[in-house]
Amino acid sequence: MNENHPAYLHQILTRRRFLTRTSAGLGLAALATLFDTPAQGGAVGPVKVPGVLGQTHLAPKAKNVIYLFMAGGPSHVDLFDHKPKLREMHGKEMPKSVLGDQRVTLMTRNQGHFKAAATPFKFLKHGKSGAEMVEVLPHLGRVADDLCIVRSLHTEPINHDPAVTFMQTGRPQPGLPCFGSWVSYGLGSETKELPAFVVMISGPFDQPTPSRYYHSGFLPSQHQGVQFLPGKDPVLYLSNPDGMPHEVRGDTIEAINELNKLRHARVRDPEIEARINSFELAFRMQTSVPELMDVSRESAKVMDLYGAEVKTPGSFARNCLLARRLVQRGVRFVQLFHRGWDAHGDVAGNIKRQAQAIDQPAAALIQDLKARGLLDETLVVWGGEFGRTAYGQGNLSGGFGRDHHPRCFTMWMAGGGIKAGTTYGATDEFGYNIASNQVHVNDLHATLLHLLGVDHKRLTYRFGGRDFRLTDVAGNVIKELLA
């Protein structure tokens, strides 16, 4: 029969014939959807995102980040990097072959001696992985098999401000976008009710935490971190002035934004668009933020998990609980700054105080995320801007301290595609130099972006005549850290 004959066309278009011919295709389509939704919840290819990228460069393992930043420089040799050699050499001069010609700060340059200083604490092995941690971190010890401990980080600046800036922005010079801002810019937010990037600060006020540590730099200002404060008004200027009803505030913002839109149509200034978005978000946050900060509906079991300090607004424990609530609501990047790690004196007392503040809440955060099925898609990062020296500062018979040490230090990560229950890299027997598997700050950033589905070389922003990126002109993905 001629294929153009009406009877033939009618025959091939009957419902029965259609289903017969397409059943195999429908089966293949169903099978494809199964492959596209793996049991682990991870994507098998790039996924769409509301940020400037439009879609990730590769399959993301993590959707959100919780970055526990320990401002001041935690001592790796007193926490995660056990060095029996220091106990053997305690009070004796460090070998010159170990010290080399590395820079030291003005605080110890002229002290005349560099004597090995052993930790006053015991180290214990934990879990199937046998990870070693100091005895004052028992709660983190219980989640050791969820952690990936990296002992071979190194950075370049030797003083706090440029070192924190380096950890935040990939370079030691101020004025550049921070890690959270890059993630917000590239991936966008999964919620319209809260910012994509939230910051909370805890700990003693001995360590300055200026807003430029979580600033958007030359990126549109809507991507800078929004600081949440303890107390009645978590976000500055968010509440309505006395005598202004919520509806009037809404009408006012709408009128202002209409004027801003008219101006933006004429001059195309991206900051006007950012201002419009900020006004609209602030109005929505008047409802979402009070609900977020109200933890009264959390169960007693959850509150006990985080420890007694969770009841204190502004504490590290409360901020960890709020971090879980934030990622649960779709916030892309949460950064908790916990100050007080700058132990130039009484390192033993400092470690005890800081461990008491962070040990149980940090472990609880991992357990809480895991229990809710959120750990697989949430990348948790813990660490500071550098480590501390293996030699002591001050009198070793008294409450000695430790100086800044960018040459090597320890960080740990959990969830979000990280290889759990592993320890990567090593330092020498003094904990002073890296012995194997160096990880630079730019490498760390490249790896974290990779877990979020981002190629660090392709997330760029043109400014001042050149393309900038978080990792500057360096950085390699450390594949051994990936699950």
C-alpha positions in Angstrom: 0.0 0.0 0.0 1.2 3.5 -0.8 2.5 5.2 2.3 0.6 8.4 1.4 -2.7 6.6 1.1 -5.3 7.8 3.8 -6.1 4.2 4.8 -2.5 3.5 5.5 -2.1 6.7 7.6 -5.2 5.8 9.6 -3.9 2.3 10.2 -0.5 3.4 11.6 -2.1 6.1 13.8 -4.6 3.8 15.7 -4.2 3.8 19.5 -3.4 0.1 19.7 -0.7 0.4 17.0 0.8 3.5 18.7 1.1 1.8 22.0 2.6 -1.3 20.4 5.2 0.7 18.6 6.2 3.0 21.5 6.0 0.6 24.5 9.8 -0.1 24.3 10.5 3.7 24.2 8.3 4.3 27.2 10.1 1.6 29.1 13.5 3.1 28.2 12.2 6.5 29.4 11.1 5.1 32.7 14.5 3.3 33.1 16.3 6.6 32.3 14.4 8.3 35.1 15.5 5.6 37.5 19.1 6.2 36.5 18.7 9.9 36.8 17.7 9.6 40.5 20.3 7.5 42.2 19.6 5.9 45.6 22.2 8.1 47.3 20.4 11.2 46.3 23.4 12.5 44.2 23.0 13.7 40.6 24.5 11.7 37.7 25.1 14.8 35.6 24.9 18.6 35.8 21.8 20.0 37.5 19.9 23.3 37.0 20.6 26.0 39.5 19.1 29.5 39.9 22.6 31.2 40.0 24.5 32.8 37.2 25.8 29.4 36.0 22.3 28.2 35.1 23.5 24.7 35.7 26.4 23.1 37.5 29.5 22.1 35.4 29.4 18.6 36.6 27.3 16.3 38.9 27.2 17.9 42.4 27.7 15.7 45.5 26.7 18.6 47.8 24.0 21.2 47.7 24.9 23.2 50.8 27.9 24.2 52.8 28.3 24.7 56.6 31.7 26.2 57.2 32.8 26.1 60.9 35.6 28.7 60.9 37.8 28.6 64.0 39.3 32.2 64.0 42.7 32.5 65.6 44.4 29.4 64.4 43.7 26.1 66.3 46.8 24.2 67.3 47.0 21.1 65.2 49.6 19.4 67.4 47.2 19.8 70.4 44.1 18.6 68.6 44.4 16.2 65.6 48.1 15.7 64.8 49.7 13.4 67.4 53.5 13.9 67.8 55.1 11.6 70.3 58.5 13.1 69.3 57.5 16.4 70.9 57.0 14.6 74.2 60.4 13.0 73.9 62.0 16.4 73.0 60.0 18.6 75.4 62.2 21.5 76.6 65.0 20.7 74.1 66.0 22.9 71.2 64.2 22.2 68.0 66.7 20.8 65.3 67.8 23.5 62.9 67.2 21.1 60.1 63.5 21.1 61.0 63.2 24.9 61.5 65.0 25.7 58.3 64.8 29.3 57.2 61.0 29.7 57.6 59.6 32.9 58.8 58.4 33.4 62.4 56.5 36.3 63.8 57.9 39.2 65.8 56.4 37.6 68.9 59.0 34.8 68.9 61.7 35.9 66.5 63.8 37.4 69.3 63.0 35.0 72.2 66.4 33.4 71.7 65.4 29.8 71.7 62.9 27.5 70.0 62.3 24.6 72.4 60.0 21.7 71.5 56.7 21.8 73.4 54.7 18.7 73.9 50.9 18.8 74.3 49.7 18.4 77.9 46.9 16.1 76.7 46.6 12.5 75.7 45.6 11.4 72.2 43.0 8.6 71.7 42.1 6.5 68.7 38.5 6.4 67.6 36.2 4.4 65.4 37.0 1.8 62.7 39.2 4.4 61.1 41.4 4.7 64.1 41.5 8.5 63.8 43.6 10.1 66.5 42.2 13.1 68.4 43.0 14.8 71.7 41.2 13.5 74.7 39.2 16.7 75.2 37.2 16.0 72.0 35.3 12.9 73.0 32.1 13.9 71.1 34.0 14.4 67.8 35.7 11.1 68.5 32.3 9.4 68.3 31.7 10.6 64.8 35.3 10.0 63.7 34.2 7.6 61.0 32.2 10.4 59.4 35.2 12.7 59.1 37.9 13.2 56.5 40.8 14.7 58.4 43.4 16.6 56.3 46.7 17.1 58.1 48.7 18.7 55.3 47.1 22.1 54.7 49.4 25.0 54.2 49.0 28.7 53.5 51.2 31.7 52.9 50.4 34.6 55.3 51.7 34.4 58.8 49.5 37.0 60.5 45.8 36.7 61.3 44.1 39.3 59.0 45.8 38.3 55.7 45.6 34.6 56.6 41.8 34.8 57.3 41.4 36.8 54.1 43.4 34.1 52.2 41.2 31.4 53.6 38.1 33.3 52.7 38.9 34.7 49.3 41.9 32.7 47.9 44.2 35.7 48.1 45.7 37.6 51.1 44.6 41.1 49.8 41.3 42.5 51.1 38.5 43.5 48.8 37.9 40.3 46.9 34.7 38.1 47.1 34.7 35.4 49.7 34.0 31.8 49.2 30.3 32.0 50.3 29.7 34.9 47.9 31.2 33.0 45.0 28.9 30.0 45.8 25.9 32.4 46.1 26.8 34.0 42.8 27.4 30.8 40.9 24.7 28.5 42.3 22.1 30.9 43.7 19.6 30.2 46.5 17.1 27.4 46.9 14.9 29.6 48.9 13.3 33.0 48.4 12.5 33.5 52.0 16.1 33.6 53.3 19.5 34.8 52.0 21.7 32.4 50.1 24.7 33.2 52.4 24.3 33.6 56.2 27.0 34.3 58.8 26.9 33.9 62.6 29.7 34.8 65.0 30.4 33.4 68.5 33.3 33.2 71.0 35.3 35.8 72.9 35.8 39.3 71.4 39.6 38.9 71.3 39.6 38.2 67.6 38.3 40.9 65.2 35.8 39.6 62.6 35.2 42.5 60.1 32.4 42.2 57.6 34.9 42.1 54.7 35.7 38.5 55.7 32.2 37.6 54.4 31.9 40.4 51.8 30.9 40.0 48.1 33.8 42.3 46.9 33.2 43.2 43.2 30.4 40.7 42.9 26.8 42.1 43.1 26.2 43.1 46.7 23.2 40.7 47.0 25.8 37.9 47.4 27.5 39.1 50.5 26.9 37.3 53.7 24.0 38.4 55.9 25.0 38.4 59.6 22.4 36.9 62.0 22.7 38.3 65.5 21.5 36.9 68.8 18.7 38.8 70.5 15.4 40.4 69.5 16.5 41.7 66.1 18.6 38.9 64.4 19.1 41.1 61.3 19.8 44.8 61.6 17.1 47.1 60.5 14.8 44.2 59.5 12.0 45.0 62.0 9.4 47.8 61.3 9.8 51.2 62.9 7.3 52.0 65.6 4.0 53.0 64.1 4.6 51.3 60.7 2.3 48.3 60.1 3.6 45.4 58.0 1.3 46.3 55.1 2.5 49.9 55.0 6.1 48.6 54.9 5.2 46.4 52.0 3.6 49.2 50.1 6.6 51.5 50.7 9.1 48.9 49.5 6.9 48.3 46.4 6.8 52.0 45.6 10.6 52.4 46.1 11.3 49.4 43.9 9.1 50.7 41.1 11.3 53.8 41.1 14.4 51.6 41.2 13.2 49.6 38.2 12.6 52.8 36.2 16.2 53.9 37.0 17.6 50.5 36.2 15.9 50.5 32.8 17.8 53.7 32.0 21.3 53.1 33.4 21.5 49.3 33.7 23.5 49.5 37.0 23.6 46.0 38.5 23.7 47.5 42.0 20.2 48.9 41.5 19.0 45.4 40.7 20.8 44.1 43.8 19.1 46.8 45.9 15.7 45.8 44.5 16.4 42.1 45.4 17.6 43.1 48.9 14.5 45.1 49.6 12.2 42.4 48.5 14.1 39.7 50.5 14.2 41.8 53.6 10.4 42.1 53.5 10.0 38.3 53.2 12.5 37.8 55.9 10.3 39.7 58.4 8.2 36.5 58.4 10.8 33.8 57.8 13.6 34.9 60.2 11.5 35.0 63.5 10.3 31.5 62.7 13.8 30.3 61.9 15.3 31.7 65.2 12.5 30.2 67.3 13.9 26.9 68.5 11.2 26.2 71.0 9.6 23.5 68.8 12.9 21.5 68.7 12.6 18.3 70.7 14.3 17.9 74.0 16.3 15.1 72.4 17.7 17.4 69.8 18.4 20.2 72.4 20.3 17.7 74.6 22.3 16.5 71.6 23.8 20.0 71.1 24.5 20.5 74.8 23.5 22.9 77.5 24.9 26.0 75.7 22.3 25.5 72.9 19.9 27.4 75.2 22.2 30.5 75.1 21.5 32.7 72.0 24.8 33.6 70.3 26.7 30.5 71.5 28.4 28.2 69.1 26.0 25.4 70.1 22.9 27.6 69.2 24.6 28.7 66.0 25.2 25.0 65.0 21.6 24.2 65.6 20.5 27.3 63.5 22.9 26.2 60.8 21.1 22.9 60.5 17.7 24.8 60.4 19.1 27.1 57.7 20.2 24.4 55.3 17.0 22.5 56.0 15.2 25.6 54.6 17.4 25.8 51.5 20.1 28.3 52.5 23.1 27.6 50.3 26.1 28.6 52.4 26.2 29.0 56.2 29.4 30.2 57.9 30.0 30.1 61.6 32.9 32.1 62.9 34.0 31.0 66.4 36.8 33.2 67.8 39.3 32.7 70.6 41.9 30.2 69.2 44.9 32.6 69.3 46.8 30.9 72.1 50.1 32.8 72.6 49.9 31.9 76.2 48.3 29.1 78.3 47.7 26.8 75.4 46.4 24.1 77.7 43.7 26.4 79.1 42.8 27.6 75.7 42.4 24.1 74.2 40.2 23.1 77.2 37.9 26.1 76.9 37.6 26.0 73.1 37.0 22.2 73.1 34.3 22.6 75.6 32.6 25.2 73.4 32.8 23.4 70.1 33.2 19.6 70.6 29.7 18.6 71.4 27.9 21.1 69.1 30.1 20.2 66.1 29.6 16.5 66.6 25.8 17.1 67.2 25.6 19.0 63.9 26.9 16.0 62.0 24.7 13.5 63.9 21.6 15.8 63.4 22.2 16.2 59.7 22.8 12.5 59.3 19.6 11.6 61.2 17.5 13.8 58.9 19.1 12.5 55.7 20.8 15.9 55.1 24.5 15.0 55.6 24.9 13.4 52.1 24.0 16.8 50.5 25.5 19.1 53.1 29.3 19.7 53.2 30.6 20.5 56.7 34.0 22.1 56.9 36.0 22.8 60.2 39.3 24.7 60.4 41.1 28.0 61.0 43.5 30.2 59.1 46.7 28.4 60.1 48.2 26.2 62.8 50.5 26.7 65.7 54.2 26.1 66.2 55.7 22.9 67.6 58.0 25.0 69.7 56.7 26.9 72.8 56.2 30.6 73.3 57.1 31.7 76.8 58.2 29.6 79.8 57.6 25.9 79.1 57.4 25.2 82.9 54.5 27.5 83.1 51.5 28.2 80.8 53.3 28.3 77.5 51.7 29.3 74.3 52.3 28.7 70.6 53.0 31.1 67.8 51.4 31.2 64.3 52.3 28.5 61.9 51.1 28.6 58.3 53.6 25.9 57.2 51.2 23.1 58.1 47.9 22.7 59.9 44.8 20.4 60.1 41.2 20.7 58.9 38.4 18.2 58.7 35.3 17.8 56.5 32.2 15.6 56.6 29.3 14.8 54.3 28.6 16.1 50.8 30.7 13.6 48.8 33.8 13.7 51.1 35.5 10.3 51.7 34.5 9.6 55.3 36.7 7.8 57.9 40.0 8.8 56.3 43.1 10.8 57.2 44.9 12.5 54.3 48.4 13.9 54.3 51.1 13.9 57.0 53.5 16.2 58.8 57.0 15.4 60.0 57.6 13.9 63.4 57.6 17.4 65.0 54.4 18.6 63.2 56.4 21.5 61.8 56.7 20.6 58.0 54.6 18.7 55.6 55.9 15.2 54.9 53.4 14.1 52.3 50.4 15.2 50.2 50.5 18.9 50.5 47.1 20.7 50.2 47.2 24.5 49.5 44.3 26.8 50.3 43.6 27.1 46.6 43.5 23.3 46.3 41.0 23.1 49.2 38.7 25.7 47.5 39.0 23.9 44.2 38.0 20.6 45.8 35.0 22.1 47.7 33.7 23.8 44.6 34.1 20.5 42.7 31.9 18.8 45.3 29.3 21.5 44.6 29.4 20.6 40.9 31.5 23.7 40.0 34.7 23.7 37.9 36.8 26.3 39.8 38.4 27.5 36.6 35.1 28.3 35.0 33.4 30.2 37.8 34.7 33.7 36.9 33.8 37.3 37.0 35.3 40.0 34.8 36.6 43.0 36.8 39.3 45.6 36.2 40.1 44.1 32.8 40.7 40.5 33.9 38.7 37.4 34.8 38.8 36.7 38.5 38.0 33.4 40.3 38.1 32.1 43.8 41.3 30.1 43.3 43.1 32.9 41.5 45.6 31.2 39.1 46.2 28.1 41.1 44.3 25.2 42.7 43.9 21.5 41.9 41.0 19.2 42.9 42.4 16.7 45.5 40.6 13.6 44.2 41.8 11.4 47.1 39.4 13.4 49.3 36.4 12.5 47.2 34.1 9.6 48.0 
